[in-house]
Amino acid sequence: MTRRKTWQGVWKNNLTSDYDYLYEFMKGMLTENTDSEEKLQRLRERGYLTEDGKVNVMIVKGSEQAFFDRIPAIGEELKKGFADRALESAMMKAKNYPSRMQELVIFQETANFISNIAAVMTMEYLYARGIFRPLTERERVTANLLMFSDVLPCM
């Protein structure tokens, strides 16, 4: 497997593009030609296509709702503690900005902190309790790319 390049800048790391390109590949719309060369290269660099041209994604069998129903709810005490820490962290960062910007900084920081960190904490919870089995090296590449699609990848 080729080593993934370091991602540079959020605009280059748009997962929507990865979803689109994988879907196009799975539908047979991406072929080895100059028009799709960049798309295929992107998928290869990220490890979403294997060296032998197979799709490397996690497949969720069943409905999207059934998948999310398996994730246990977080208790109110944990949610409150997490929210308190997120707000405290955001307020500390906001102090570095002029007063007219502090409210915006707090809003942006708490939104980003909760969404990104909560996702990682949820995954750690699912692995620690055996709900998810440990990933192989190949599976780790796509651990954060879940696709719900009407087309199954070619295997």
DSSP file with accessible surface (Angstrom, degrees, kcal/mol):
  #  RESIDUE AA STRUCTURE BP1 BP2  ACC     N-H-->O    O-->H-N    N-H-->O    O-->H-N    TCO  KAPPA ALPHA  PHI   PSI    X-CA   Y-CA   Z-CA
    1    1 A M              0   0  127      0, 0.0     2,-0.1     0, 0.0    49,-0.1   0.000 360.0 360.0 360.0 139.1    0.0    0.0    0.0
    2    2 A T        -     0   0   66     42,-0.2     2,-0.3     1,-0.1    49,-0.0  -0.444 360.0-106.3 -75.9 149.8    1.3    3.5   -0.8
    3    3 A R        -     0   0  232     -2,-0.1     2,-0.1     1,-0.1    -1,-0.1  -0.606  36.3-116.4 -77.3 133.5    2.0    5.8    2.0
    4    4 A R        -     0   0  109     -2,-0.3    42,-0.1    42,-0.1     2,-0.1  -0.438  27.4-120.1 -70.3 141.6   -0.6    8.6    2.3
    5    5 A K        -     0   0  134     40,-0.2     2,-0.3    -2,-0.1    -1,-0.1  -0.435  36.0 -93.2 -75.5 155.0    0.6   12.1    1.8
    6    6 A T        -     0   0  123     -2,-0.1     2,-0.2     1,-0.1    -1,-0.1  -0.516  45.6-117.8 -68.7 130.6    0.2   14.6    4.6
    7    7 A W        -     0   0   94     -2,-0.3     2,-0.5    -3,-0.1     3,-0.1  -0.463  26.8-155.6 -72.7 141.5   -3.0   16.5    4.0
    8    8 A Q        -     0   0  124      1,-0.2     4,-0.4    -2,-0.2    -1,-0.0  -0.950  52.5 -13.4-125.0 113.6   -2.6   20.2    3.5
    9    9 A G  S >> S-     0   0   41     -2,-0.5     3,-0.9     2,-0.1     4,-0.6   0.521  71.3 -99.6  76.2 139.6   -5.4   22.7    4.2
   10   10 A V  G >4 S+     0   0  128      1,-0.2     3,-1.4     2,-0.2    -1,-0.1   0.879 117.9  62.2 -60.7 -38.9   -9.0   22.0    4.9
   11   11 A W  G >4 S+     0   0  197      1,-0.3     3,-0.6     2,-0.2    -1,-0.2   0.822 105.3  47.5 -63.3 -25.7  -10.1   22.9    1.4
   12   12 A K  G <4 S+     0   0   82     -3,-0.9    -1,-0.3    -4,-0.4    -2,-0.2   0.620 106.7  59.5 -85.8 -13.3   -8.0   20.0    0.0
   13   13 A N  G <<  +     0   0   38     -3,-1.4     2,-0.7    -4,-0.6    -1,-0.2  -0.028  67.2 149.3-105.6  29.6   -9.4   17.6    2.6
   14   14 A N    X>  -     0   0   71     -3,-0.6     4,-1.1     1,-0.2     3,-0.9  -0.509  32.8-162.2 -69.3 107.3  -13.0   17.9    1.6
   15   15 A L  H 3> S+     0   0   62     -2,-0.7     4,-2.6     1,-0.3     5,-0.2   0.780  86.0  70.4 -63.9 -24.7  -14.5   14.5    2.5
   16   16 A T  H 3> S+     0   0   81      1,-0.2     4,-2.8     2,-0.2    -1,-0.3   0.914  97.0  51.5 -58.4 -39.2  -17.4   15.3    0.2
   17   17 A S  H <> S+     0   0   25     -3,-0.9     4,-3.1     2,-0.2     5,-0.3   0.915 108.0  51.8 -62.3 -41.8  -15.0   14.9   -2.7
   18   18 A D  H  X S+     0   0    1     -4,-1.1     4,-2.6     2,-0.2     5,-0.2   0.925 111.0  47.5 -61.2 -44.2  -13.9   11.5   -1.4
   19   19 A Y  H  X S+     0   0   77     -4,-2.6     4,-2.5     2,-0.2    -2,-0.2   0.943 114.5  46.8 -59.4 -48.4  -17.5   10.4   -1.2
   20   20 A D  H  X S+     0   0   82     -4,-2.8     4,-2.6     1,-0.2    -2,-0.2   0.928 114.0  46.4 -60.5 -47.9  -18.3   11.6   -4.7
   21   21 A Y  H  X S+     0   0   52     -4,-3.1     4,-2.5     2,-0.2    -1,-0.2   0.905 113.0  49.5 -65.6 -41.1  -15.2   10.1   -6.2
   22   22 A L  H  X S+     0   0    0     -4,-2.6     4,-2.9    -5,-0.3    -1,-0.2   0.922 111.5  49.2 -63.6 -41.9  -15.7    6.8   -4.5
   23   23 A Y  H  X S+     0   0   76     -4,-2.5     4,-2.1    -5,-0.2     6,-0.2   0.937 111.1  49.5 -62.2 -45.1  -19.3    6.7   -5.6
   24   24 A E  H  <>S+     0   0   42     -4,-2.6     5,-2.8     1,-0.2     6,-0.8   0.914 112.6  48.2 -59.8 -41.9  -18.3    7.5   -9.2
   25   25 A F  H ><5S+     0   0   37     -4,-2.5     3,-1.4     4,-0.2    -2,-0.2   0.934 110.9  50.0 -64.0 -44.8  -15.7    4.7   -9.1
   26   26 A M  H 3<5S+     0   0   23     -4,-2.9    -1,-0.2     1,-0.3    -2,-0.2   0.825 110.1  51.1 -65.2 -30.4  -18.2    2.2   -7.7
   27   27 A K  T 3<5S-     0   0  106     -4,-2.1    -1,-0.3    -5,-0.2    -2,-0.2   0.481 117.8-113.5 -83.3  -3.9  -20.6    3.1  -10.4
   28   28 A G  T < 5S+     0   0   53     -3,-1.4    -3,-0.2    -4,-0.3    -2,-0.1   0.662  84.0 121.5  81.8  15.2  -17.9    2.6  -13.1
   29   29 A M      < +     0   0  121     -5,-2.8     2,-0.6    -6,-0.2    -4,-0.2   0.633  58.8  69.8 -87.3 -15.2  -17.9    6.3  -14.0
   30   30 A L        +     0   0   12     -6,-0.8     2,-0.3    -5,-0.1    -2,-0.1  -0.918  63.2 166.0-105.2 119.5  -14.1    6.7  -13.2
   31   31 A T        -     0   0   75     -2,-0.6     2,-1.6     2,-0.0     5,-0.3  -0.826  51.3 -81.1-125.1 166.5  -11.8    5.0  -15.6
   32   32 A E  S    S+     0   0  135     -2,-0.3     2,-0.3     3,-0.1    -2,-0.0  -0.517  84.5 113.1 -70.9  88.8   -8.1    5.3  -16.2
   33   33 A N  S >> S-     0   0   68     -2,-1.6     3,-0.9     1,-0.0     4,-0.8  -0.954  81.0 -97.1-149.2 170.8   -7.9    8.4  -18.4
   34   34 A T  T 34 S+     0   0  113     -2,-0.3     4,-0.4     1,-0.2     3,-0.4   0.803 117.1  62.0 -64.7 -27.6   -6.7   11.9  -18.1
   35   35 A D  T 34 S+     0   0  147      1,-0.2    -1,-0.2     2,-0.1     4,-0.2   0.836 116.7  28.8 -66.6 -33.2  -10.1   13.3  -17.2
   36   36 A S  T <> S+     0   0    6     -3,-0.9     4,-2.5    -5,-0.3     5,-0.3   0.346  89.0 105.6-110.6   8.5  -10.2   11.2  -14.0
   37   37 A E  H  X S+     0   0  120     -4,-0.8     4,-2.5    -3,-0.4     5,-0.2   0.901  82.2  47.4 -57.3 -45.8   -6.5   11.0  -13.2
   38   38 A E  H  > S+     0   0  173     -4,-0.4     4,-2.4     2,-0.2    -1,-0.2   0.899 112.1  50.1 -64.9 -40.5   -6.6   13.5  -10.4
   39   39 A K  H  > S+     0   0   58      2,-0.2     4,-2.1     1,-0.2    -2,-0.2   0.937 113.1  45.2 -64.0 -46.4   -9.7   11.9   -8.8
   40   40 A L  H  X S+     0   0    1     -4,-2.5     4,-2.4     1,-0.2    -2,-0.2   0.902 112.1  52.2 -65.3 -39.5   -8.1    8.4   -8.9
   41   41 A Q  H  X S+     0   0   88     -4,-2.5     4,-2.8    -5,-0.3    -1,-0.2   0.918 108.2  51.7 -62.2 -42.3   -4.8    9.7   -7.6
   42   42 A R  H  X S+     0   0   37     -4,-2.4     4,-1.8     1,-0.2     6,-0.2   0.929 110.7  47.8 -59.5 -46.6   -6.6   11.4   -4.6
   43   43 A L  H  <>S+     0   0    0     -4,-2.1     5,-2.1     1,-0.2     6,-1.1   0.893 113.7  47.7 -64.1 -38.4   -8.4    8.1   -3.8
   44   44 A R  H ><5S+     0   0   63     -4,-2.4     3,-1.1     4,-0.2    -2,-0.2   0.915 109.1  53.0 -68.2 -44.2   -5.1    6.1   -4.0
   45   45 A E  H 3<5S+     0   0   39     -4,-2.8    -1,-0.2     1,-0.3    -2,-0.2   0.861 111.4  46.5 -60.8 -35.4   -3.2    8.6   -1.9
   46   46 A R  T 3<5S-     0   0   13     -4,-1.8    -1,-0.3    -5,-0.2    -2,-0.2   0.514 115.3-116.1 -85.5  -5.9   -5.8    8.4    0.9
   47   47 A G  T < 5S+     0   0    2     -3,-1.1    -3,-0.2    -4,-0.4    -2,-0.1   0.615  80.6 123.9  83.6  11.2   -5.9    4.6    0.7
   48   48 A Y  S   <S+     0   0    7     -5,-2.1     8,-3.1    -6,-0.2     2,-0.4   0.671  74.5  46.3 -79.7 -16.8   -9.5    4.4   -0.4
   49   49 A L  B    S-A   55   0A   5     -6,-1.1     6,-0.2     6,-0.2    -2,-0.2  -0.995  87.5-135.4-120.6 134.2   -8.4    2.4   -3.5
   50   50 A T    >   -     0   0   13      4,-2.9     3,-2.1    -2,-0.4    -2,-0.1  -0.298  30.9 -98.9 -80.5 170.5   -6.0   -0.5   -3.0
   51   51 A E  T 3  S+     0   0  123      1,-0.3    -1,-0.1     2,-0.1    -7,-0.0   0.832 125.4  52.5 -57.8 -34.2   -3.0   -1.1   -5.2
   52   52 A D  T 3  S-     0   0  110      2,-0.1    -1,-0.3     1,-0.0    -2,-0.0   0.253 124.9-101.4 -90.2  13.8   -5.0   -3.7   -7.1
   53   53 A G  S <  S+     0   0   30     -3,-2.1     2,-0.3     1,-0.3    -2,-0.1   0.689  74.6 138.6  82.4  20.6   -7.9   -1.3   -7.8
   54   54 A K        -     0   0   85      1,-0.0    -4,-2.9    99,-0.0     2,-0.3  -0.692  58.2-105.2 -98.2 153.9  -10.3   -2.4   -5.1
   55   55 A V  B     -A   49   0A   4     99,-1.1     2,-0.6    -2,-0.3    -6,-0.2  -0.571  25.6-159.6 -77.6 133.0  -12.4   -0.1   -2.9
   56   56 A N        +     0   0   11     -8,-3.1     2,-0.3    -2,-0.3    -1,-0.1  -0.783  41.7 123.7-115.7  82.0  -11.2    0.2    0.7
   57   57 A V        -     0   0   21     -2,-0.6     2,-0.4    86,-0.0    89,-0.1  -0.939  64.0-104.8-133.7 160.4  -14.2    1.4    2.7
   58   58 A M  E     -b  146   0B  47     87,-0.7    89,-0.7    84,-0.4     2,-0.5  -0.740  35.2-147.3 -83.8 133.2  -16.1    0.3    5.7
   59   59 A I  E     -b  147   0B  64     -2,-0.4     2,-0.7    87,-0.1    89,-0.1  -0.889   3.6-153.9-106.6 128.2  -19.5   -1.1    4.7
   60   60 A V        -     0   0   29     87,-0.6     2,-0.4    -2,-0.5     7,-0.1  -0.902  12.5-150.4-100.1 115.1  -22.4   -0.8    7.0
   61   61 A K        +     0   0  193     -2,-0.7     2,-0.2     2,-0.0    -2,-0.0  -0.723  63.4  19.5 -86.6 135.9  -24.9   -3.5    6.4
   62   62 A G  S    S-     0   0   63     -2,-0.4    -2,-0.1     4,-0.1     2,-0.1  -0.483 107.4 -29.9  99.5-172.0  -28.5   -2.5    7.1
   63   63 A S     >  -     0   0   66     -2,-0.2     4,-1.9     1,-0.1     5,-0.1  -0.339  51.2-117.9 -81.5 160.9  -30.0    0.9    7.4
   64   64 A E  H  > S+     0   0  109      1,-0.2     4,-2.3     2,-0.2     5,-0.2   0.910 116.8  52.2 -59.3 -44.0  -28.3    4.1    8.5
   65   65 A Q  H  > S+     0   0  119      1,-0.2     4,-2.3     2,-0.2    -1,-0.2   0.911 106.2  53.0 -63.1 -41.2  -30.7    4.3   11.4
   66   66 A A  H  > S+     0   0   47      1,-0.2     4,-0.8     2,-0.2    -1,-0.2   0.893 109.1  50.9 -61.8 -37.8  -30.0    0.7   12.5
   67   67 A F  H >< S+     0   0   31     -4,-1.9     3,-1.1     1,-0.2     4,-0.4   0.958 113.0  43.3 -63.4 -51.0  -26.3    1.6   12.6
   68   68 A F  H >< S+     0   0   89     -4,-2.3     3,-1.2     1,-0.3    -2,-0.2   0.801 105.0  64.4 -69.4 -26.4  -26.7    4.7   14.7
   69   69 A D  H 3< S+     0   0  110     -4,-2.3    -1,-0.3     1,-0.2    -2,-0.2   0.756  94.0  62.8 -66.1 -23.0  -29.1    2.9   17.0
   70   70 A R  T << S+     0   0  162     -3,-1.1    -1,-0.2    -4,-0.8    -2,-0.2   0.662  82.3  90.9 -75.6 -16.6  -26.3    0.6   18.0
   71   71 A I  S <  S-     0   0   49     -3,-1.2    51,-0.0    -4,-0.4    55,-0.0  -0.718  84.0-125.8 -83.2 118.2  -24.3    3.5   19.5
   72   72 A P        -     0   0   46      0, 0.0     2,-0.1     0, 0.0    -2,-0.1  -0.282  24.7-104.7 -65.7 149.5  -25.3    3.9   23.1
   73   73 A A        -     0   0  100     -4,-0.1     2,-0.4     1,-0.1    -4,-0.0  -0.389  32.7-119.1 -70.3 147.4  -26.5    7.2   24.5
   74   74 A I        -     0   0   78     -2,-0.1    -1,-0.1     1,-0.1     5,-0.0  -0.744  32.8-108.9 -89.0 137.4  -24.1    9.3   26.6
   75   75 A G     >  -     0   0   47     -2,-0.4     4,-2.3     1,-0.1     5,-0.2  -0.227  21.8-117.5 -64.6 154.0  -25.2   10.0   30.1
   76   76 A E  H  > S+     0   0  139      1,-0.2     4,-2.6     2,-0.2     5,-0.2   0.859 112.8  55.4 -61.4 -38.3  -26.3   13.5   31.1
   77   77 A E  H  > S+     0   0  178      2,-0.2     4,-2.4     1,-0.2    -1,-0.2   0.932 109.6  45.9 -63.8 -43.7  -23.5   13.8   33.6
   78   78 A L  H  > S+     0   0  100      2,-0.2     4,-2.6     1,-0.2     5,-0.2   0.922 112.7  50.8 -65.3 -42.5  -20.8   13.1   31.0
   79   79 A K  H  X S+     0   0  101     -4,-2.3     4,-2.7     2,-0.2    -2,-0.2   0.928 111.5  47.7 -60.4 -44.8  -22.4   15.4   28.5
   80   80 A K  H  X S+     0   0  129     -4,-2.6     4,-2.7     2,-0.2    -2,-0.2   0.937 112.5  48.4 -64.4 -44.4  -22.6   18.3   31.0
   81   81 A G  H  X S+     0   0   23     -4,-2.4     4,-2.1    -5,-0.2    -1,-0.2   0.911 113.3  47.9 -61.9 -40.9  -19.0   17.7   32.1
   82   82 A F  H  X S+     0   0   40     -4,-2.6     4,-2.4     2,-0.2    -2,-0.2   0.932 112.0  48.9 -65.9 -44.3  -17.8   17.6   28.5
   83   83 A A  H  X S+     0   0   46     -4,-2.7     4,-2.6    -5,-0.2     5,-0.2   0.902 109.6  53.0 -63.4 -40.3  -19.8   20.8   27.6
   84   84 A D  H  X S+     0   0   71     -4,-2.7     4,-2.5     1,-0.2    -1,-0.2   0.925 110.9  46.2 -60.6 -45.2  -18.3   22.6   30.6
   85   85 A R  H  X S+     0   0  151     -4,-2.1     4,-2.5     2,-0.2    -2,-0.2   0.891 111.7  51.8 -65.6 -39.2  -14.8   21.8   29.6
   86   86 A A  H  X S+     0   0    1     -4,-2.4     4,-2.4     2,-0.2    -2,-0.2   0.929 112.1  45.9 -63.2 -43.8  -15.5   22.8   26.0
   87   87 A L  H  X S+     0   0   80     -4,-2.6     4,-2.7     2,-0.2     5,-0.2   0.920 111.9  51.1 -66.2 -43.1  -16.8   26.1   27.1
   88   88 A E  H  X S+     0   0  114     -4,-2.5     4,-2.0    -5,-0.2    -2,-0.2   0.933 111.8  47.5 -59.8 -45.3  -14.0   26.7   29.5
   89   89 A S  H  X S+     0   0   53     -4,-2.5     4,-1.9     1,-0.2    -1,-0.2   0.919 112.6  49.1 -62.1 -43.5  -11.4   26.0   26.7
   90   90 A A  H  X S+     0   0    1     -4,-2.4     4,-2.5     1,-0.2    -2,-0.2   0.899 109.6  51.5 -65.1 -39.8  -13.2   28.3   24.3
   91   91 A M  H  X S+     0   0   91     -4,-2.7     4,-1.3     2,-0.2    -1,-0.2   0.884 107.6  52.9 -67.0 -36.4  -13.4   31.1   26.8
   92   92 A M  H  < S+     0   0  114     -4,-2.0     3,-0.3    -5,-0.2     4,-0.3   0.924 112.1  45.1 -63.8 -42.2   -9.7   30.8   27.5
   93   93 A K  H >< S+     0   0   81     -4,-1.9     3,-1.8     1,-0.2    -2,-0.2   0.896 107.0  59.2 -67.8 -38.8   -8.9   31.1   23.7
   94   94 A A  H >< S+     0   0    2     -4,-2.5     3,-2.2     1,-0.3    -1,-0.2   0.793  89.7  72.0 -62.4 -27.6  -11.4   34.0   23.3
   95   95 A K  T 3< S+     0   0  156     -4,-1.3    -1,-0.3    -3,-0.3    -2,-0.2   0.719  88.4  63.8 -61.5 -19.7   -9.4   36.1   25.8
   96   96 A N  T <  S+     0   0  136     -3,-1.8    -1,-0.3    -4,-0.3    -2,-0.2   0.436  97.9  70.0 -82.0  -0.6   -6.7   36.4   23.2
   97   97 A Y  S <  S-     0   0   88     -3,-2.2     5,-0.1     1,-0.1     0, 0.0  -0.810  97.0 -87.3-116.3 158.0   -9.1   38.3   20.9
   98   98 A P    >>  -     0   0   56      0, 0.0     3,-2.2     0, 0.0     4,-0.9  -0.259  45.4-109.0 -59.1 152.1  -10.7   41.8   21.2
   99   99 A S  H >> S+     0   0  101      1,-0.3     3,-0.6     2,-0.2     4,-0.6   0.829 117.2  61.3 -56.7 -33.7  -13.9   41.9   23.2
  100  100 A R  H 34 S+     0   0  202      1,-0.2    -1,-0.3     2,-0.1     4,-0.2   0.715 110.8  41.0 -67.7 -16.9  -16.0   42.5   20.1
  101  101 A M  H <> S+     0   0   70     -3,-2.2     4,-2.3    -7,-0.1    -1,-0.2   0.549  89.2  90.2-104.5 -10.3  -14.8   39.1   18.7
  102  102 A Q  H <X S+     0   0   66     -4,-0.9     4,-2.6    -3,-0.6     5,-0.2   0.884  84.5  52.2 -61.6 -40.3  -14.9   37.0   21.8
  103  103 A E  H  X S+     0   0  168     -4,-0.6     4,-2.4     1,-0.2    -1,-0.2   0.922 111.1  48.4 -62.7 -41.1  -18.5   35.8   21.4
  104  104 A L  H  > S+     0   0   89     -4,-0.2     4,-2.8     2,-0.2     5,-0.2   0.930 111.2  50.3 -63.9 -43.6  -17.8   34.6   17.8
  105  105 A V  H  X S+     0   0    7     -4,-2.3     4,-2.9     1,-0.2     5,-0.3   0.925 110.4  49.8 -62.2 -43.4  -14.6   32.8   18.9
  106  106 A I  H  X S+     0   0   43     -4,-2.6     4,-2.5    -5,-0.2     5,-0.3   0.939 111.9  48.7 -61.5 -44.8  -16.5   31.1   21.7
  107  107 A F  H  X S+     0   0  141     -4,-2.4     4,-2.1    -5,-0.2    -2,-0.2   0.951 115.1  43.6 -59.3 -51.0  -19.2   30.0   19.3
  108  108 A Q  H  X S+     0   0   92     -4,-2.8     4,-2.4     1,-0.2     5,-0.2   0.915 114.8  49.1 -64.0 -43.0  -16.7   28.7   16.7
  109  109 A E  H  X S+     0   0   47     -4,-2.9     4,-2.9    -5,-0.2     5,-0.2   0.917 112.2  46.4 -65.7 -44.3  -14.5   26.9   19.3
  110  110 A T  H  X S+     0   0   30     -4,-2.5     4,-2.3    -5,-0.3     5,-0.3   0.911 112.8  50.7 -67.6 -37.7  -17.3   25.1   21.1
  111  111 A A  H  X S+     0   0   44     -4,-2.1     4,-1.8    -5,-0.3     5,-0.2   0.947 117.0  39.6 -63.2 -46.7  -18.8   24.0   17.8
  112  112 A N  H  X S+     0   0   87     -4,-2.4     4,-2.2    -5,-0.2     5,-0.4   0.913 115.7  51.4 -69.0 -43.1  -15.5   22.6   16.5
  113  113 A F  H  X>S+     0   0   61     -4,-2.9     4,-2.1    -5,-0.2     5,-0.5   0.952 112.5  44.4 -61.0 -49.1  -14.4   21.2   19.8
  114  114 A I  H  X5S+     0   0   70     -4,-2.3     4,-2.0    -5,-0.2     5,-0.3   0.946 115.3  46.1 -66.1 -45.6  -17.6   19.3   20.5
  115  115 A S  H  X5S+     0   0   65     -4,-1.8     4,-1.4    -5,-0.3    -1,-0.2   0.951 120.4  36.3 -66.6 -46.7  -18.0   17.8   17.0
  116  116 A N  H  X5S+     0   0  102     -4,-2.2     4,-1.7    -5,-0.2    -2,-0.2   0.945 122.1  42.0 -72.6 -48.2  -14.4   16.6   16.5
  117  117 A I  H  X5S+     0   0   65     -4,-2.1     4,-2.8    -5,-0.4     5,-0.2   0.909 112.4  54.1 -68.7 -40.3  -13.6   15.5   20.0
  118  118 A A  H  X<S+     0   0   30     -4,-2.0     4,-2.6    -5,-0.5    -1,-0.2   0.891 106.3  53.8 -62.4 -36.2  -17.0   13.8   20.5
  119  119 A A  H  X S+     0   0   51     -4,-1.4     4,-2.2    -5,-0.3    -1,-0.2   0.939 111.3  44.4 -63.6 -44.3  -16.5   11.8   17.4
  120  120 A V  H  X S+     0   0   76     -4,-1.7     4,-2.6     1,-0.2    -2,-0.2   0.926 113.5  50.4 -66.0 -43.3  -13.1   10.5   18.6
  121  121 A M  H  X S+     0   0   70     -4,-2.8     4,-2.4     1,-0.2    -2,-0.2   0.902 109.4  51.7 -62.9 -38.8  -14.5    9.8   22.1
  122  122 A T  H  X S+     0   0   39     -4,-2.6     4,-2.4    -5,-0.2    -1,-0.2   0.934 110.4  48.0 -63.3 -44.9  -17.4    7.9   20.6
  123  123 A M  H  X S+     0   0   42     -4,-2.2     4,-2.3     1,-0.2     5,-0.2   0.929 111.3  50.3 -62.5 -43.1  -15.1    5.7   18.5
  124  124 A E  H  X S+     0   0  125     -4,-2.6     4,-2.8     1,-0.2    -1,-0.2   0.910 110.4  51.0 -61.1 -39.8  -12.8    5.1   21.5
  125  125 A Y  H  X S+     0   0   89     -4,-2.4     4,-1.9    -5,-0.2     6,-0.3   0.933 109.9  48.9 -61.6 -46.9  -15.9    4.1   23.5
  126  126 A L  H  <>S+     0   0    3     -4,-2.4     6,-2.1     1,-0.2     5,-1.5   0.886 115.7  43.3 -65.4 -37.3  -17.1    1.6   20.9
  127  127 A Y  H ><5S+     0   0   61     -4,-2.3     3,-1.3     4,-0.2    -2,-0.2   0.919 111.6  53.6 -73.0 -42.6  -13.7    0.0   20.5
  128  128 A A  H 3<5S+     0   0   81     -4,-2.8    -2,-0.2     1,-0.3    -1,-0.2   0.843 111.9  44.8 -63.0 -33.0  -13.0   -0.2   24.3
  129  129 A R  T 3<5S-     0   0  147     -4,-1.9    -1,-0.3    -5,-0.2    -2,-0.2   0.351 114.0-113.5 -95.6   5.7  -16.3   -2.0   24.9
  130  130 A G  T < 5S+     0   0   58     -3,-1.3    -3,-0.2     2,-0.3    -4,-0.1   0.603  83.2 122.2  77.3   9.2  -16.0   -4.4   22.1
  131  131 A I  S   <S+     0   0   53     -5,-1.5     2,-0.4    -6,-0.3    -4,-0.2   0.909  83.4  34.8 -68.6 -40.0  -18.9   -3.0   20.1
  132  132 A F  S    S-     0   0   54     -6,-2.1    -2,-0.3    -9,-0.1    -1,-0.1  -0.903  92.1-130.3-106.5 141.5  -16.4   -2.5   17.3
  133  133 A R        -     0   0  150     -2,-0.4    -5,-0.1     1,-0.1    -6,-0.0  -0.553  41.1 -81.4 -84.1 157.4  -13.5   -4.9   16.8
  134  134 A P        -     0   0  111      0, 0.0     2,-0.2     0, 0.0    -1,-0.1  -0.258  52.5-117.4 -58.3 146.1   -9.9   -3.6   16.5
  135  135 A L        -     0   0   29     -3,-0.1     2,-0.1     1,-0.1    -3,-0.0  -0.572  14.9-128.1 -88.0 147.8   -9.1   -2.4   13.0
  136  136 A T     >  -     0   0   74     -2,-0.2     4,-2.0     1,-0.1    -1,-0.1  -0.400  36.9-100.5 -78.5 168.2   -6.4   -3.9   10.7
  137  137 A E  H  > S+     0   0  144      1,-0.2     4,-0.7     2,-0.2    -1,-0.1   0.904 125.6  50.9 -57.9 -40.8   -3.9   -1.5    9.2
  138  138 A R  H >4 S+     0   0  113      1,-0.2     3,-0.6     2,-0.2     4,-0.5   0.898 110.0  49.3 -65.1 -38.1   -5.9   -1.4    6.0
  139  139 A E  H >4 S+     0   0   42      1,-0.2     3,-1.1     2,-0.2     4,-0.3   0.827  97.8  68.5 -72.0 -30.4   -9.1   -0.7    7.8
  140  140 A R  H >< S+     0   0  141     -4,-2.0     3,-1.0     1,-0.3     4,-0.3   0.815  88.6  67.1 -59.0 -29.8   -7.6    2.2    9.8
  141  141 A V  T << S+     0   0   18     -4,-0.7     3,-0.3    -3,-0.6    -1,-0.3   0.886 112.2  30.1 -57.5 -38.5   -7.3    4.2    6.5
  142  142 A T  T X  S+     0   0    2     -3,-1.1     3,-2.0    -4,-0.5   -84,-0.4   0.212  81.3 116.1-111.3  17.9  -11.1    4.5    6.2
  143  143 A A  T <  S+     0   0   16     -3,-1.0    -1,-0.2    -4,-0.3    -2,-0.1   0.779  84.5  41.9 -60.3 -26.7  -12.2    4.4    9.8
  144  144 A N  T 3  S+     0   0  122     -3,-0.3     2,-0.6    -4,-0.3    -1,-0.3   0.274  98.9  81.7-104.1  11.1  -13.6    8.0    9.5
  145  145 A L    <   +     0   0    0     -3,-2.0   -87,-0.7     2,-0.0     2,-0.5  -0.863  55.3 174.4-119.4  95.1  -15.2    7.6    6.1
  146  146 A L  E     -b   58   0B  46     -2,-0.6     2,-0.4   -89,-0.1   -87,-0.1  -0.886  10.5-164.5 -99.8 131.0  -18.6    5.9    6.4
  147  147 A M  E     -b   59   0B  23    -89,-0.7     2,-0.6    -2,-0.5   -87,-0.6  -0.962  14.5-166.7-118.0 133.4  -20.6    5.6    3.3
  148  148 A F        +     0   0   75     -2,-0.4     2,-0.3   -89,-0.1   -89,-0.0  -0.980  34.5 159.1-112.7 112.7  -24.3    4.8    3.0
  149  149 A S        -     0   0   47     -2,-0.6    -2,-0.0     1,-0.1  -126,-0.0  -0.951  55.1-133.9-140.4 154.5  -24.8    4.1   -0.6
  150  150 A D  S    S+     0   0  126     -2,-0.3     2,-0.4     2,-0.0    -1,-0.1   0.481  96.8  66.1 -83.5  -2.1  -27.2    2.3   -3.0
  151  151 A V  S    S-     0   0   28      0, 0.0  -124,-0.1     0, 0.0  -125,-0.1  -0.975  76.7-143.5-122.6 128.5  -24.1    0.7   -4.6
  152  152 A L        -     0   0  131     -2,-0.4     3,-0.1  -126,-0.1    -2,-0.0  -0.695  32.6-103.2 -87.6 145.0  -21.8   -1.7   -2.9
  153  153 A P        -     0   0   12      0, 0.0     2,-0.3     0, 0.0    -1,-0.1  -0.283  35.9-102.8 -66.4 150.6  -18.1   -1.4   -3.7
  154  154 A C              0   0   67      1,-0.1   -99,-1.1     0, 0.0  -128,-0.0  -0.547 360.0 360.0 -70.5 133.5  -16.5   -3.9   -6.1
  155  155 A M              0   0  141     -2,-0.3   -99,-0.1  -101,-0.1    -1,-0.1  -0.774 360.0 360.0-108.9 360.0  -14.5   -6.4   -4.0
